[in-house]
Amino acid sequence: MSDSRSAELVSEPAPNELRDPFVRQELKRATVWLGLASAIALVVLLIQPLLIIFGGLVFASMLDGGVRLLGRVLPIPRPWRLAIVVILTVLFIAGVFYLTGAGIADQVEQLRATLTTQATKLMALASNSGLMPGKADLNGMVQQALGSFGKITSYLGTAFGALASLIMVLVIGLFIAMEPRLYEGGLQWMVPRDMRPRFSGTIEAMAVTMRRLLAGRLFGMALEGVMTGVALAIFGVPMALVLGIITGILAFIPNIGAITSGVLMVAVGFSAGTHTGFAAIGIYFFIQTLDGYVIIPMVAKRTVDLPPALTLSSQILAGTLFGLLGLTLADPLTAMIKVALERSSEAEADAEA
């Protein structure tokens, strides 16, 4: 028996068909969230290689700043200017170590022995005051810590890993400094065409900010290292040369680097006597005050104005999450994020206008 009425067919698409606007919309949302989660997971897994690449960008900015500065007085092709900058840098470092190599080596060994002696005295004082375990227990703890072959192997592996990371940073930075436009064009190719002008402007602003930040940082490092070495030598603090060099190097890491160099200065100062120790304390506070209230504001007007609280917070977060490499690159990374946010805010303001 057949039904006289014809079967009514549903005209709407099925839920699993991509023609359905609702399905397409939900699929796009799910794809966005899945892509965001995957990107975060990749960043977490690849954070160390990403920091090494960013370190290469920082080093490339240093070289690029030297190349641009040299181009103002020597109008020759960029590869030749880059070669001159690299050669002059290598010759300067080699010349410094050649002229002061023996003195630096002796002072480094003396610094190691002095710090060991001062640390032993400090631990003995704390032990006698009841703040630490007894001497016998302390010696046992030290022997147990140093007697572990696995830990020593781990430390050696960390040292070799740091050296390999440094070499990779230098190589990446050198290649990027050779042809920066090539890599900038590759980045532009990865974004949509309508966003490339704004993206190019953001990259250029980041490059200018990076060069200014690093130029100011290098100037501050040199000035702080020279002033520290000269002042320590005048007041008779031992190992003034190597302490000045260490202070200048650690000045690349603001706040935390200054604290570390200050501890070394004070420890060495008190090893030569009470008066010398107080002189080292006075030198430390004088130079840090001069650096914080005169040098840094003067440099910040011509470079990048990063608030001290923001700088310190970024260093704490980067050091906790990413270790020493993250701590070293905290300031450049913060400056780049600041530039990106400022450019994004300007673009939104222009769109609303």
C-alpha positions as CSV (number, residue, x, y, z in Angstrom):
1,M,0.0,0.0,0.0
2,S,1.6,3.3,-1.1
3,D,1.1,6.6,0.6
4,S,-0.4,9.1,-1.7
5,R,1.6,11.9,-0.1
6,S,5.2,12.4,-1.2
7,A,7.8,12.3,1.5
8,E,8.8,15.7,2.7
9,L,12.6,16.2,2.4
10,V,14.5,18.4,4.9
11,S,16.2,21.3,3.1
12,E,18.5,22.5,5.9
13,P,22.1,21.1,5.8
14,A,23.1,18.5,8.3
15,P,25.1,19.5,11.4
16,N,28.2,17.8,10.1
17,E,28.1,19.7,6.8
18,L,30.5,22.6,6.5
19,R,27.9,24.5,4.5
20,D,26.1,25.2,7.7
21,P,27.1,28.7,8.8
22,F,26.8,27.7,12.5
23,V,29.2,24.8,12.0
24,R,31.7,26.9,10.1
25,Q,31.6,29.6,12.8
26,E,32.1,27.1,15.6
27,L,34.9,25.3,13.6
28,K,36.7,28.7,13.2
29,R,36.4,29.4,16.9
30,A,37.7,25.9,17.8
31,T,40.6,26.3,15.4
32,V,41.6,29.6,16.9
33,W,41.6,28.3,20.4
34,L,43.4,25.1,19.4
35,G,46.0,27.1,17.5
36,L,46.5,29.4,20.5
37,A,46.9,26.5,22.9
38,S,49.3,24.8,20.5
39,A,51.3,28.0,20.1
40,I,51.6,28.4,23.9
41,A,52.7,24.8,24.2
42,L,55.3,25.2,21.5
43,V,56.7,28.4,23.2
44,V,56.9,26.5,26.6
45,L,58.7,23.6,25.0
46,L,61.0,25.7,22.8
47,I,61.7,28.6,25.1
48,Q,65.4,28.0,25.4
49,P,66.0,27.9,21.6
50,L,63.7,30.9,21.2
51,L,65.8,32.8,23.8
52,I,69.0,31.9,22.0
53,I,67.5,33.2,18.7
54,F,66.5,36.4,20.5
55,G,70.0,36.7,22.0
56,G,71.2,36.5,18.4
57,L,68.9,39.4,17.5
58,V,70.3,41.4,20.4
59,F,73.9,40.7,19.3
60,A,72.9,41.6,15.7
61,S,71.5,44.9,16.9
62,M,74.9,45.7,18.6
63,L,76.7,45.0,15.3
64,D,74.1,46.9,13.3
65,G,74.5,49.9,15.5
66,G,78.3,49.9,15.0
67,V,77.8,49.5,11.3
68,R,75.4,52.4,11.1
69,L,77.7,54.6,13.3
70,L,80.7,53.7,11.1
71,G,78.6,54.5,8.0
72,R,78.4,58.2,9.0
73,V,82.1,58.7,8.6
74,L,83.0,55.9,6.2
75,P,80.5,55.6,3.2
76,I,81.5,52.1,2.0
77,P,79.3,49.0,1.4
78,R,77.7,47.5,4.4
79,P,79.6,44.1,4.3
80,W,82.9,46.0,4.6
81,R,81.7,48.1,7.5
82,L,80.5,45.0,9.3
83,A,83.9,43.4,8.8
84,I,85.6,46.4,10.2
85,V,83.4,46.5,13.2
86,V,84.0,42.8,13.9
87,I,87.7,43.1,13.4
88,L,88.0,46.2,15.6
89,T,85.9,44.5,18.4
90,V,88.1,41.4,18.3
91,L,91.3,43.5,18.3
92,F,90.1,45.5,21.2
93,I,89.3,42.5,23.3
94,A,92.5,40.8,22.4
95,G,94.5,43.9,23.1
96,V,92.9,44.4,26.5
97,F,93.7,40.8,27.5
98,Y,97.2,41.0,26.0
99,L,98.1,44.2,27.9
100,T,96.5,43.1,31.1
101,G,96.3,39.4,30.7
102,A,98.9,38.4,33.3
103,G,97.5,40.9,35.8
104,I,94.0,39.7,35.2
105,A,94.9,36.0,35.5
106,D,96.7,36.7,38.8
107,Q,93.9,38.8,40.2
108,V,91.2,36.3,39.2
109,E,93.1,33.6,41.1
110,Q,93.5,35.9,44.0
111,L,89.8,36.8,43.9
112,R,88.9,33.1,44.0
113,A,91.1,32.5,47.0
114,T,89.8,35.6,48.7
115,L,86.2,34.8,48.2
116,T,86.8,31.3,49.5
117,T,88.5,32.6,52.6
118,Q,85.8,35.1,53.2
119,A,83.0,32.6,52.7
120,T,84.7,30.2,55.2
121,K,85.0,33.0,57.8
122,L,81.3,33.9,57.3
123,M,80.1,30.4,57.6
124,A,82.3,29.9,60.7
125,L,80.8,33.0,62.3
126,A,77.3,31.9,61.5
127,S,78.1,28.4,62.9
128,N,79.4,29.9,66.1
129,S,76.3,32.1,66.4
130,G,74.0,29.1,66.0
131,L,72.6,30.2,62.7
132,M,74.1,27.2,60.8
133,P,75.0,23.6,61.5
134,G,78.2,22.8,63.4
135,K,81.6,22.7,61.7
136,A,81.7,19.0,61.4
137,D,78.2,18.8,60.0
138,L,79.1,21.6,57.6
139,N,82.2,19.8,56.4
140,G,80.2,16.7,55.9
141,M,77.6,18.6,53.9
142,V,80.2,20.2,51.7
143,Q,82.0,16.9,51.1
144,Q,78.7,15.2,50.3
145,A,77.7,17.9,47.8
146,L,81.1,18.0,46.1
147,G,81.6,14.2,46.1
148,S,78.7,13.5,43.8
149,F,80.1,12.6,40.4
150,G,76.7,13.0,38.9
151,K,76.4,16.6,40.1
152,I,79.9,17.5,38.9
153,T,79.0,15.9,35.5
154,S,75.8,18.0,35.5
155,Y,77.7,21.2,36.2
156,L,80.2,20.4,33.4
157,G,77.3,19.7,31.1
158,T,75.7,23.0,32.0
159,A,79.0,24.9,31.4
160,F,79.4,23.3,28.0
161,G,75.8,24.0,27.2
162,A,76.2,27.7,28.1
163,L,79.3,27.9,25.9
164,A,77.5,26.3,23.0
165,S,74.5,28.7,23.5
166,L,76.9,31.6,23.5
167,I,78.5,30.4,20.2
168,M,75.1,30.0,18.6
169,V,74.1,33.5,19.7
170,L,77.2,35.0,18.1
171,V,76.8,33.0,14.9
172,I,73.1,33.9,14.5
173,G,73.7,37.5,15.3
174,L,76.6,37.7,12.7
175,F,74.4,36.1,10.0
176,I,71.5,38.5,10.7
177,A,73.8,41.5,10.8
178,M,75.1,40.6,7.4
179,E,71.7,40.8,5.6
180,P,69.1,42.2,7.9
181,R,66.7,43.1,5.1
182,L,66.6,39.5,3.9
183,Y,65.3,38.3,7.3
184,E,62.9,41.2,7.6
185,G,61.5,40.4,4.2
186,G,61.0,36.8,5.3
187,L,59.1,37.9,8.3
188,Q,56.9,40.2,6.2
189,W,56.1,37.4,3.9
190,M,54.6,35.5,6.8
191,V,51.9,38.1,7.5
192,P,48.9,39.1,5.4
193,R,49.5,41.7,2.7
194,D,47.2,44.3,4.2
195,M,49.1,44.1,7.5
196,R,52.7,44.3,6.1
197,P,53.0,48.1,6.1
198,R,52.2,48.3,9.8
199,F,54.2,45.2,10.5
200,S,57.2,46.7,8.8
201,G,56.9,49.9,10.8
202,T,56.7,47.9,14.0
203,I,59.9,46.0,13.1
204,E,61.7,49.2,12.3
205,A,60.6,50.8,15.6
206,M,61.7,47.7,17.5
207,A,65.1,47.8,15.7
208,V,65.6,51.5,16.6
209,T,64.6,50.9,20.2
210,M,66.9,47.9,20.4
211,R,69.9,49.8,19.1
212,R,69.3,52.7,21.4
213,L,68.8,50.4,24.4
214,L,72.0,48.5,23.7
215,A,74.0,51.7,23.0
216,G,73.0,53.2,26.3
217,R,73.7,49.9,28.1
218,L,77.2,49.6,26.6
219,F,78.0,53.2,27.5
220,G,76.8,52.6,31.1
221,M,78.7,49.4,31.4
222,A,82.0,51.0,30.2
223,L,81.5,54.1,32.4
224,E,80.6,52.1,35.5
225,G,83.4,49.6,35.1
226,V,86.0,52.3,34.6
227,M,84.8,54.4,37.5
228,T,84.7,51.3,39.8
229,G,88.2,50.1,38.8
230,V,89.8,53.6,39.2
231,A,88.0,54.3,42.6
232,L,89.0,50.9,44.0
233,A,92.6,51.4,42.9
234,I,92.7,54.9,44.5
235,F,91.5,53.6,47.9
236,G,93.8,50.6,47.9
237,V,91.2,47.8,47.4
238,P,92.9,44.7,46.1
239,M,92.1,43.3,42.6
240,A,90.7,46.7,41.4
241,L,91.3,45.8,37.7
242,V,89.4,42.6,37.7
243,L,86.6,44.0,40.0
244,G,86.2,46.9,37.5
245,I,85.9,44.5,34.6
246,I,83.4,42.3,36.5
247,T,81.4,45.3,37.5
248,G,81.3,46.5,33.9
249,I,80.2,43.1,32.6
250,L,77.5,42.6,35.3
251,A,76.2,46.1,34.6
252,F,74.5,44.6,31.5
253,I,72.0,43.2,34.0
254,P,70.7,46.2,35.9
255,N,69.9,46.0,39.7
256,I,70.8,42.3,40.1
257,G,74.2,42.7,38.4
258,A,74.9,45.7,40.6
259,I,74.1,43.7,43.8
260,T,76.4,40.9,42.7
261,S,79.3,43.1,41.9
262,G,78.7,45.0,45.2
263,V,79.0,41.8,47.2
264,L,82.3,40.9,45.5
265,M,83.7,44.4,46.1
266,V,82.7,44.4,49.8
267,A,84.1,40.9,50.4
268,V,87.4,41.7,48.8
269,G,87.6,45.1,50.6
270,F,87.2,43.5,54.0
271,S,89.8,40.9,53.2
272,A,92.4,43.7,53.2
273,G,91.1,45.3,56.4
274,T,88.2,47.1,58.0
275,H,89.0,50.5,56.6
276,T,89.3,49.1,53.1
277,G,86.1,47.2,53.5
278,F,84.2,50.4,54.5
279,A,85.9,52.2,51.6
280,A,84.6,49.6,49.2
281,I,81.1,50.0,50.6
282,G,81.3,53.8,50.1
283,I,82.6,53.4,46.6
284,Y,79.8,51.0,45.8
285,F,77.0,53.3,47.1
286,F,78.6,56.4,45.5
287,I,78.8,54.8,42.0
288,Q,75.4,53.2,42.2
289,T,73.9,56.5,43.3
290,L,75.7,58.4,40.5
291,D,74.6,55.7,38.1
292,G,71.0,55.7,39.2
293,Y,70.4,59.4,39.5
294,V,72.7,60.9,36.8
295,I,74.0,58.3,34.2
296,I,70.8,56.2,33.7
297,P,68.4,59.2,33.5
298,M,70.8,61.0,31.1
299,V,71.1,57.8,28.9
300,A,67.3,57.1,29.1
301,K,66.5,60.5,27.6
302,R,68.3,59.4,24.4
303,T,67.5,55.7,24.5
304,V,64.6,53.8,26.0
305,D,62.7,54.9,29.1
306,L,61.9,51.8,31.0
307,P,60.5,52.3,34.5
308,P,62.7,50.8,37.2
309,A,59.8,48.8,38.8
310,L,58.9,47.3,35.4
311,T,62.6,46.5,34.7
312,L,63.1,44.8,38.0
313,S,59.7,42.9,37.7
314,S,60.6,41.6,34.3
315,Q,64.0,40.5,35.5
316,I,62.5,38.6,38.4
317,L,59.9,36.9,36.1
318,A,62.3,36.1,33.3
319,G,65.0,34.8,35.7
320,T,62.5,32.6,37.5
321,L,60.9,31.2,34.4
322,F,63.9,31.0,32.0
323,G,67.0,31.1,34.1
324,L,70.2,33.1,33.6
325,L,69.6,33.6,29.9
326,G,66.1,34.9,30.4
327,L,67.5,37.2,33.2
328,T,70.1,38.6,30.8
329,L,67.6,39.3,28.0
330,A,64.8,40.6,30.2
331,D,65.4,44.3,29.4
332,P,65.6,43.9,25.6
333,L,62.5,41.6,25.7
334,T,60.6,44.0,27.8
335,A,61.5,46.9,25.5
336,M,60.3,45.0,22.4
337,I,57.0,44.1,24.1
338,K,56.6,47.8,25.0
339,V,57.1,48.9,21.5
340,A,54.7,46.3,20.1
341,L,52.0,47.4,22.6
342,E,52.6,51.1,21.8
343,R,52.3,50.4,18.0
344,S,49.2,48.3,18.5
345,S,47.6,51.1,20.6
346,E,48.5,53.7,17.9
347,A,46.9,51.5,15.2
348,E,43.7,51.2,17.2
349,A,43.6,54.9,17.8
350,D,44.1,55.6,14.1
351,A,41.3,53.1,13.2
352,E,38.9,54.8,15.6
353,A,39.7,58.3,14.3
